[in-house]
């Protein structure tokens, strides 16, 4: 592709050398550079792309792009190498990616979902309902990326870097996707990963105090303002009327056409007569002239909000009530408040909660609607923040009725040392708990303890399919494990019943 065409739309660019040349590909990783490529130097939190420019040039980079302020005197560039200097390298990279892949986001309807919580579940719900209408839907998010039913594999980030994102969009456009629904993280907005993408619809789920750190956002105001960027890029917006941040959007960003959804406050799409159990939610919502009842097999009040957002999008695309009902009823989100169907018919949930905030959130949620006990199984990862371990122990002890502390991904640490640090917190609560280092045995014990009024929450790993011990990742599928354990226990129950009858 001609370099001139690749650079269309980039403001304030300065060039040294020939720009009327053909480029083979665009890379921001010097290890992947091949002869004839354009190399983009990006300064990250831990490394600076400028340190790898010489390596990229030696590998055959024909063009190098840097950000203003880069010390060019320290970099050796061949005379025949074209040098580009731009005010914002990340924004330039995103525009280059759009141009290089032919602006693929213009070839389908693009829906962006942002907010602190609910992004993943909402995207899965939207995909499930729209597919009931016969639309081909692409999905980009935290767990996996999909083109229709084709699983493209795990995601490294909630929202991919711009070059990877536009390549994904191009694949989805080539596969004739009608709609693409994606999670849009605050980091992706801050770092211009989605810059240049053509969003048709934006959704704001909620905002709560997370991602406040040196490497993310300095405070809640900056966090919120970053989220707002998505709505400067949208034609339509759907916002949570019960969230104190999202309701500020229409005044702050007046461009899109806004629709509200909610439970407590007046909204365009309102949930009423809500029932929440330890295995599902159902509620009434007005669709057209009728009040319709819908159900989702993901328990919790937050599921009502996520469902309302998905219903709002479904109505925008002309879905009828049967499509909405079926789509919501069938949706399962791997590792996100995921209820595991089992022969014992016990409420067993797998959730990715692996921080104090997320563990407290999920345990409080299940506590609010569970008639029996909350039985929690969790551990903490090794080679990660040690300070959170006693905090999570205290949270589990304070909210759960019984806790089993076990191993998570100990990585290179001693699992029992991690468990001892968790115990420091739980012992402050004088709660009922047990230590079972082997995670499989811990899960089995929790299931053996439970009855149908209880709920077992297996927290920490969620959609992960491995356990990392001594730096080695071993297959560990909690969903399959739960099914295996419950099948075995049901078989034993049936055998006992048969013997009694004899």
C-alpha positions as a printed NumPy array, in Angstrom:
array([[  0.   ,   0.   ,   0.   ],
       [  1.258,   3.491,  -0.807],
       [  2.531,   5.412,   2.204],
       [  0.635,   8.554,   1.149],
       [ -2.653,   6.666,   1.416],
       [ -1.681,   5.191,   4.774],
       [ -1.087,   8.677,   6.207],
       [ -4.424,  10.233,   5.146],
       [ -6.112,  12.097,   7.996],
       [ -3.057,  12.48 ,  10.259],
       [ -2.628,  16.098,  11.292],
       [  0.661,  17.887,  12.007],
       [  2.846,  15.269,  10.349],
       [  6.457,  16.099,   9.411],
       [  8.377,  13.923,   6.984],
       [ 12.016,  13.453,   6.082],
       [ 12.486,  11.292,   3.011],
       [ 10.23 ,   9.872,   0.311],
       [  6.552,   9.308,   1.202],
       [  5.498,   8.212,  -2.305],
       [  6.588,   4.609,  -1.652],
       [  4.953,   1.225,  -1.175],
       [  4.725,  -0.293,   2.317],
       [  4.37 ,  -4.022,   2.924],
       [  2.887,  -3.887,   6.415],
       [  2.59 ,  -1.789,   9.592],
       [  4.175,  -2.932,  12.872],
       [  4.664,  -1.516,  16.362],
       [  6.714,  -4.487,  17.595],
       [ 10.318,  -4.475,  16.334],
       [ 10.507,  -8.26 ,  16.735],
       [  7.84 ,  -8.673,  14.046],
       [  9.274,  -6.171,  11.531],
       [ 10.053,  -7.487,   8.059],
       [ 11.601,  -5.921,   4.985],
       [  9.555,  -3.024,   3.578],
       [  7.495,  -2.39 ,   6.729],
       [  6.459,   0.816,   8.481],
       [  7.582,   0.713,  12.128],
       [  5.678,   2.844,  14.649],
       [  7.577,   3.765,  17.807],
       [  5.242,   3.839,  20.821],
       [  6.268,   4.85 ,  24.328],
       [  4.659,   2.482,  26.839],
       [  4.621,   2.3  ,  30.623],
       [  7.49 ,  -0.185,  30.771],
       [  9.357,   0.25 ,  27.488],
       [  9.998,   2.882,  24.844],
       [  9.669,   1.97 ,  21.176],
       [ 12.446,   4.456,  20.391],
       [ 14.903,   1.994,  21.963],
       [ 14.045,  -0.508,  19.212],
       [ 14.128,   1.722,  16.142],
       [ 17.635,   0.665,  15.118],
       [ 16.642,  -3.009,  15.405],
       [ 13.57 ,  -2.354,  13.245],
       [ 15.652,  -0.552,  10.614],
       [ 18.21 ,  -3.372,  10.55 ],
       [ 15.356,  -5.817,   9.926],
       [ 14.307,  -3.8  ,   6.889],
       [ 11.835,  -1.158,   8.088],
       [ 11.444,   1.251,   5.18 ],
       [  9.654,   3.912,   7.243],
       [  9.882,   4.863,  10.933],
       [  7.243,   6.943,  12.747],
       [  8.037,   8.652,  16.056],
       [  6.309,  11.108,  18.377],
       [  7.429,  14.692,  18.8  ],
       [  9.986,  14.944,  21.588],
       [ 11.819,  11.744,  20.642],
       [ 15.598,  12.312,  20.842],
       [ 16.491,  11.655,  17.214],
       [ 20.199,  12.396,  17.777],
       [ 20.504,   9.171,  19.743],
       [ 18.944,   7.069,  16.955],
       [ 20.851,   5.778,  13.945],
       [ 18.605,   5.751,  10.871],
       [ 19.789,   4.92 ,   7.362],
       [ 19.716,   7.733,   4.769],
       [ 17.195,   5.834,   2.639],
       [ 14.782,   5.328,   5.599],
       [ 11.813,   7.682,   5.644],
       [ 11.283,   9.362,   9.015],
       [  7.851,  10.589,  10.129],
       [  7.288,  12.779,  13.205],
       [  3.761,  13.24 ,  14.596],
       [  2.238,  15.062,  17.605],
       [  0.581,  11.88 ,  18.96 ],
       [  1.998,   8.504,  17.914],
       [ -0.883,   6.431,  19.325],
       [ -3.516,   8.513,  17.559],
       [ -1.475,   8.35 ,  14.344],
       [ -1.155,   4.563,  14.691],
       [ -4.926,   4.208,  15.074],
       [ -5.555,   6.338,  11.951],
       [ -2.905,   4.417,  10.019],
       [ -4.55 ,   1.131,  11.064],
       [ -7.943,   2.372,   9.818],
       [ -6.433,   3.418,   6.48 ],
       [ -4.306,   0.306,   6.057],
       [ -7.251,  -2.056,   6.58 ],
       [ -9.668,   0.024,   4.487],
       [-11.771,   1.516,   7.321],
       [-13.531,  -1.805,   7.994],
       [-15.762,  -0.464,  10.81 ],
       [-17.777,   1.384,   8.162],
       [-18.819,  -1.938,   6.646],
       [-21.033,  -3.078,   9.547],
       [-22.984,  -1.655,  12.499],
       [-20.535,  -1.098,  15.38 ],
       [-21.75 ,  -1.126,  19.002],
       [-19.385,  -0.067,  21.799],
       [-20.105,  -0.938,  25.447],
       [-18.246,   0.946,  28.177],
       [-18.558,   1.199,  31.969],
       [-16.905,  -0.293,  35.047],
       [-19.059,  -3.391,  35.303],
       [-21.375,  -5.277,  32.986],
       [-19.508,  -4.797,  29.689],
       [-18.809,  -8.469,  29.05 ],
       [-22.277,  -9.743,  29.983],
       [-24.02 ,  -7.006,  28.014],
       [-22.052,  -7.776,  24.841],
       [-22.878, -11.488,  25.113],
       [-26.564, -10.713,  25.631],
       [-26.68 ,  -8.413,  22.619],
       [-24.948, -11.016,  20.458],
       [-27.328, -13.753,  21.598],
       [-30.488, -11.744,  20.868],
       [-29.36 , -10.316,  17.517],
       [-28.431, -13.803,  16.337],
       [-32.031, -14.866,  17.025],
       [-32.985, -12.325,  14.364],
       [-30.616, -14.035,  11.941],
       [-27.886, -11.384,  12.005],
       [-24.233, -12.363,  11.839],
       [-22.545, -10.852,  14.885],
       [-18.896, -10.315,  15.724],
       [-17.823,  -9.898,  19.349],
       [-14.643,  -8.361,  20.782],
       [-14.03 ,  -8.407,  24.513],
       [-12.354,  -9.562,  27.692],
       [-12.881, -13.305,  27.355],
       [-12.885, -14.307,  23.677],
       [-13.36 , -12.779,  20.242],
       [-15.978, -14.263,  17.912],
       [-17.151, -14.11 ,  14.329],
       [-20.621, -15.623,  14.601],
       [-20.077, -19.024,  16.234],
       [-16.377, -19.099,  15.329],
       [-14.217, -18.614,  18.412],
       [-11.117, -16.602,  17.503],
       [ -9.472, -17.38 ,  20.844],
       [ -8.578, -15.619,  24.073],
       [ -8.18 , -11.87 ,  24.31 ],
       [ -4.98 , -10.35 ,  25.704],
       [ -6.772,  -7.088,  26.432],
       [-10.392,  -6.039,  26.904],
       [ -9.959,  -3.799,  23.848],
       [ -7.116,  -4.718,  21.463],
       [ -4.402,  -2.288,  20.365],
       [ -5.47 ,  -0.289,  17.294],
       [ -3.497,  -2.322,  14.714],
       [ -4.899,  -5.595,  16.055],
       [ -8.386,  -4.096,  16.404],
       [ -8.617,  -2.9  ,  12.815],
       [ -7.265,  -6.244,  11.584],
       [-10.058,  -7.951,  13.566],
       [-12.601,  -5.551,  12.086],
       [-11.282,  -6.368,   8.608],
       [-11.754, -10.112,   9.238],
       [-15.29 ,  -9.469,  10.472],
       [-16.125,  -7.315,   7.462],
       [-14.723,  -9.991,   5.131],
       [-16.867, -12.598,   6.943],
       [-19.918, -10.409,   6.209],
       [-20.773,  -9.58 ,   9.817],
       [-23.873,  -7.411,  10.025],
       [-23.043,  -6.162,  13.509],
       [-19.963,  -6.059,  15.726],
       [-20.414,  -5.532,  19.471],
       [-17.324,  -4.768,  21.532],
       [-16.192,  -3.848,  25.017],
       [-14.529,  -0.445,  25.084],
       [-12.251,  -0.067,  28.106],
       [-11.247,   3.276,  29.572],
       [ -7.605,   2.451,  28.79 ],
       [ -8.456,   1.935,  25.131],
       [-10.096,   5.357,  25.03 ],
       [ -7.254,   6.99 ,  26.922],
       [ -4.639,   5.412,  24.63 ],
       [ -6.617,   6.037,  21.408],
       [ -6.954,   2.353,  20.514],
       [-10.445,   2.905,  19.076],
       [ -9.675,   6.286,  17.504],
       [-10.977,   6.449,  13.923],
       [-13.487,   3.624,  14.435],
       [-16.986,   4.364,  13.162],
       [-19.323,   3.652,  16.101],
       [-23.045,   3.594,  15.437],
       [-24.096,   2.973,  19.043],
       [-22.533,   3.497,  22.467],
       [-23.703,   2.024,  25.789],
       [-22.739,   3.312,  29.251],
       [-23.424,   0.654,  31.921],
       [-22.212,   2.321,  35.152],
       [-19.141,   3.799,  36.829],
       [-17.61 ,   2.787,  40.16 ],
       [-14.245,   3.226,  41.816],
       [-11.857,   0.953,  39.962],
       [ -8.835,   1.514,  37.712],
       [ -7.586,   4.445,  39.826],
       [ -3.791,   4.123,  39.811],
       [ -0.617,   5.659,  38.401],
       [ -0.868,   3.531,  35.263],
       [ -4.602,   4.007,  34.704],
       [ -6.593,   7.045,  35.947],
       [ -5.573,   9.636,  38.532],
       [ -9.095,  10.07 ,  39.966],
       [-12.778,   9.341,  39.302],
       [-13.31 ,  12.535,  37.328],
       [-10.54 ,  11.67 ,  34.88 ],
       [-11.855,   8.102,  34.688],
       [-15.342,   9.384,  33.814],
       [-14.104,  11.965,  31.312],
       [-12.149,   9.227,  29.548],
       [-15.292,   7.077,  29.276],
       [-17.125,  10.077,  27.793],
       [-14.843,   9.982,  24.734],
       [-16.786,   7.025,  23.321],
       [-19.93 ,   9.142,  23.085],
       [-18.207,  11.796,  20.989],
       [-17.833,   9.008,  18.402],
       [-21.434,   7.665,  18.435],
       [-24.661,   8.477,  16.645],
       [-26.908,   6.866,  19.289],
       [-26.321,   6.299,  23.004],
       [-28.01 ,   4.069,  25.586],
       [-27.363,   4.977,  29.22 ],
       [-28.224,   3.673,  32.681],
       [-30.691,   6.152,  34.233],
       [-29.85 ,   4.9  ,  37.744],
       [-26.128,   5.638,  37.488],
       [-25.084,   9.067,  38.791],
       [-22.334,   9.387,  36.187],
       [-24.092,   8.185,  33.052],
       [-27.036,  10.576,  33.491],
       [-24.587,  13.478,  33.132],
       [-23.723,  12.408,  29.59 ],
       [-26.491,  14.166,  27.605],
       [-25.332,  17.585,  28.874],
       [-21.609,  16.822,  28.688],
       [-21.731,  15.164,  25.254],
       [-24.852,  16.489,  23.476],
       [-24.139,  14.918,  20.079],
       [-25.774,  11.472,  20.166],
       [-29.472,  10.596,  20.385],
       [-29.91 ,   9.308,  23.961],
       [-32.162,   6.521,  25.245],
       [-32.302,   5.62 ,  28.957],
       [-32.9  ,   2.316,  30.72 ],
       [-33.253,   1.605,  34.43 ],
       [-35.061,   0.243,  37.462],
       [-35.461,   3.044,  40.013],
       [-35.583,   6.259,  37.989],
       [-37.819,   7.319,  35.107],
       [-36.401,   5.889,  31.878],
       [-37.384,   4.996,  28.333],
       [-36.983,   1.281,  29.04 ],
       [-37.992,   0.372,  32.591],
       [-37.893,  -2.93 ,  34.495],
       [-40.753,  -3.688,  36.901],
       [-41.919,  -6.589,  39.112],
       [-38.399,  -7.976,  39.422],
       [-37.812, -11.474,  40.808],
       [-34.262, -12.454,  41.739],
       [-33.418, -16.002,  42.849],
       [-30.132, -17.82 ,  43.352],
       [-30.228, -19.082,  39.755],
       [-32.089, -16.513,  37.6  ],
       [-33.821, -13.129,  37.327],
       [-37.089, -12.289,  35.655],
       [-38.919,  -9.006,  35.269],
       [-41.495,  -7.108,  33.235],
       [-40.533,  -4.565,  30.589],
       [-42.751,  -2.543,  28.251],
       [-42.162,  -3.459,  24.619],
       [-44.436,  -1.635,  22.231],
       [-47.876,  -1.499,  23.837],
       [-47.431,  -4.609,  25.967],
       [-45.755,  -5.394,  29.293],
       [-43.695,  -8.476,  28.598],
       [-41.987, -10.799,  31.078],
       [-38.422, -11.895,  30.351],
       [-35.959, -14.149,  32.163],
       [-32.158, -14.511,  32.271],
       [-30.309, -17.382,  33.932],
       [-27.712, -15.093,  35.483],
       [-28.748, -14.127,  39.011],
       [-28.336, -10.639,  40.466],
       [-29.799,  -7.145,  40.182],
       [-26.968,  -6.16 ,  37.832],
       [-28.288,  -8.741,  35.364],
       [-31.502,  -6.726,  35.074],
       [-29.495,  -3.661,  34.027],
       [-27.422,  -5.643,  31.537],
       [-30.587,  -7.224,  30.128],
       [-32.248,  -3.813,  29.735],
       [-29.268,  -2.502,  27.777],
       [-29.415,  -5.562,  25.505],
       [-33.194,  -5.194,  25.086],
       [-32.725,  -1.54 ,  24.1  ],
       [-30.302,  -2.554,  21.342],
       [-32.561,  -5.43 ,  20.259],
       [-35.467,  -3.021,  19.794],
       [-33.223,  -0.715,  17.762],
       [-32.566,  -3.633,  15.401],
       [-36.228,  -4.62 ,  15.157],
       [-36.133,  -7.787,  17.268],
       [-39.486,  -9.074,  18.522],
       [-40.3  , -10.299,  22.035],
       [-39.738, -13.969,  21.163],
       [-36.205, -13.21 ,  19.928],
       [-35.503, -11.189,  23.071],
       [-36.852, -13.887,  25.383],
       [-34.946, -16.709,  23.71 ],
       [-31.722, -14.734,  23.439],
       [-31.694, -13.75 ,  27.118],
       [-32.739, -17.183,  28.346],
       [-29.979, -18.971,  26.452],
       [-27.074, -16.608,  27.081],
       [-24.191, -17.845,  29.233],
       [-21.104, -15.745,  29.844],
       [-18.   , -17.86 ,  30.566],
       [-16.776, -17.098,  34.067],
       [-19.027, -14.086,  34.71 ],
       [-21.66 , -15.018,  37.309],
       [-21.917, -18.208,  35.26 ],
       [-24.42 , -20.685,  36.644],
       [-23.37 , -24.261,  35.917],
       [-26.211, -26.622,  35.038],
       [-25.693, -29.862,  36.96 ],
       [-27.494, -33.125,  37.76 ],
       [-27.768, -32.253,  41.455],
       [-29.654, -29.081,  40.467],
       [-27.544, -27.083,  42.911],
       [-26.936, -23.341,  42.41 ],
       [-23.221, -23.302,  41.546],
       [-21.649, -20.137,  40.188],
       [-18.236, -19.537,  38.625],
       [-17.033, -15.954,  38.682],
       [-13.812, -14.21 ,  37.683],
       [-13.748, -12.089,  40.883],
       [-10.066, -11.882,  41.806],
       [ -9.776,  -8.499,  43.519],
       [-11.188,  -7.255,  46.844],
       [-13.686,  -5.028,  45.007],
       [-14.941,  -7.723,  42.646],
       [-15.151, -10.396,  45.371],
       [-17.119,  -8.061,  47.646],
       [-19.424,  -7.133,  44.765],
       [-20.286, -10.702,  43.751],
       [-20.691, -11.957,  47.341],
       [-22.936,  -9.033,  48.296],
       [-24.988,  -9.655,  45.161],
       [-25.595, -13.353,  45.855],
       [-26.153, -12.696,  49.569],
       [-29.014, -10.344,  48.73 ],
       [-31.107, -13.021,  47.004],
       [-29.951, -16.382,  48.372],
       [-32.386, -17.927,  50.857],
       [-29.817, -20.384,  52.197],
       [-26.07 , -20.105,  52.77 ],
       [-23.411, -18.457,  50.628],
       [-20.522, -20.937,  50.367],
       [-17.439, -19.299,  48.864],
       [-14.385, -21.038,  47.401],
       [-11.468, -18.78 ,  46.521],
       [ -7.722, -18.22 ,  46.625],
       [ -5.299, -15.539,  45.5  ],
       [ -2.783, -15.578,  42.66 ],
       [  0.926, -15.795,  43.313],
       [  3.5  , -13.217,  42.172],
       [  0.834, -10.524,  42.392],
       [ -0.296,  -7.878,  44.898],
       [  0.149,  -9.464,  48.36 ],
       [ -1.716,  -6.676,  50.137],
       [ -5.061,  -7.817,  48.75 ],
       [ -4.845, -11.305,  50.284],
       [ -5.884, -10.481,  53.874],
       [ -8.422,  -7.976,  52.515],
       [-10.087, -10.678,  50.433],
       [-10.012, -13.059,  53.389],
       [-11.788, -10.476,  55.525],
       [-14.381,  -9.795,  52.809],
       [-15.144, -13.501,  52.343],
       [-15.416, -14.023,  56.098],
       [-17.67 , -11.021,  56.587],
       [-20.146, -11.82 ,  53.784],
       [-20.067, -15.598,  53.212],
       [-21.674, -18.106,  55.555],
       [-18.833, -20.539,  54.943],
       [-15.533, -20.055,  53.133],
       [-13.11 , -22.599,  51.746],
       [ -9.703, -21.036,  51.152],
       [ -7.776, -22.804,  48.437],
       [ -5.114, -22.331,  45.783],
       [ -5.635, -20.142,  42.714],
       [ -2.681, -19.636,  40.35 ],
       [  0.219, -19.8  ,  42.826],
       [  2.7  , -19.365,  39.972],
       [  6.148, -19.443,  41.59 ],
       [  4.951, -18.946,  45.2  ],
       [  4.215, -21.581,  47.848],
       [  0.4  , -22.02 ,  47.837],
       [  0.248, -22.472,  51.619],
       [  2.099, -19.191,  52.213],
       [ -0.525, -17.402,  50.1  ],
       [ -3.3  , -19.148,  52.044],
       [ -1.766, -18.085,  55.384],
       [ -1.88 , -14.453,  54.252],
       [ -5.568, -14.831,  53.321],
       [ -6.2  , -16.401,  56.744],
       [ -4.864, -13.286,  58.471],
       [ -7.886, -11.428,  57.124],
       [-10.586, -14.05 ,  57.604],
       [ -9.542, -14.68 ,  61.21 ],
       [-10.479, -11.079,  62.052],
       [-14.115, -11.921,  61.284],
       [-14.342, -15.113,  63.363],
       [-16.101, -16.653,  60.373],
       [-16.582, -20.332,  59.604],
       [-13.913, -21.455,  57.161],
       [-11.746, -24.346,  56.087],
       [ -8.419, -24.59 ,  54.262],
       [ -8.135, -27.118,  51.417],
       [ -5.077, -26.397,  49.285],
       [ -6.069, -28.665,  46.378],
       [ -8.563, -26.593,  44.363],
       [-10.428, -29.612,  42.993],
       [-10.915, -31.016,  46.494],
       [-11.993, -27.595,  47.767],
       [-14.67 , -27.344,  45.067],
       [-15.833, -30.876,  45.792],
       [-16.155, -30.151,  49.522],
       [-18.213, -26.998,  48.841],
       [-20.594, -28.917,  46.565],
       [-20.972, -31.736,  49.109],
       [-21.925, -29.143,  51.755],
       [-24.564, -27.38 ,  49.663],
       [-28.316, -27.82 ,  49.323],
       [-30.708, -26.281,  46.781],
       [-31.351, -23.177,  48.904],
       [-27.618, -22.412,  49.147],
       [-25.312, -21.037,  46.491],
       [-21.715, -22.093,  45.886],
       [-19.553, -19.275,  44.525],
       [-16.251, -20.433,  43.025],
       [-14.327, -17.208,  42.613],
       [-11.065, -16.114,  41.049],
       [-10.506, -18.024,  37.826],
       [-13.739, -17.618,  35.894],
       [-13.142, -18.307,  32.206],
       [ -9.496, -19.367,  32.674],
       [ -8.835, -22.904,  31.494],
       [ -5.614, -23.484,  33.413],
       [ -3.942, -23.404,  36.804],
       [ -0.391, -22.071,  36.924],
       [  1.822, -23.902,  39.443],
       [  5.601, -23.401,  39.632],
       [  5.432, -21.36 ,  36.444],
       [  3.763, -24.202,  34.491],
       [  0.205, -23.86 ,  33.192],
       [ -1.808, -27.047,  33.602],
       [ -5.273, -27.627,  32.182],
       [ -7.939, -26.767,  34.755],
       [-11.48 , -26.261,  33.483],
       [-13.687, -25.408,  36.468],
       [-16.92 , -25.781,  34.535],
       [-16.047, -29.323,  33.453],
       [-14.792, -30.053,  36.95 ],
       [-18.1  , -29.002,  38.542],
       [-20.036, -31.178,  36.086],
       [-17.703, -34.127,  36.755],
       [-18.043, -33.792,  40.556],
       [-21.844, -33.353,  40.495],
       [-22.256, -36.289,  38.078],
       [-20.239, -38.475,  40.446],
       [-22.196, -37.355,  43.531],
       [-25.536, -37.859,  41.736],
       [-24.489, -41.359,  40.733],
       [-23.695, -42.19 ,  44.371],
       [-27.033, -40.741,  45.496],
       [-28.873, -42.848,  42.923],
       [-26.986, -45.987,  43.982],
       [-27.953, -45.389,  47.639],
       [-31.59 , -44.877,  46.668],
       [-31.571, -48.114,  44.658],
       [-30.082, -50.081,  47.585],
       [-32.714, -48.727,  49.967],
       [-35.498, -49.803,  47.645],
       [-34.068, -53.306,  47.514]])
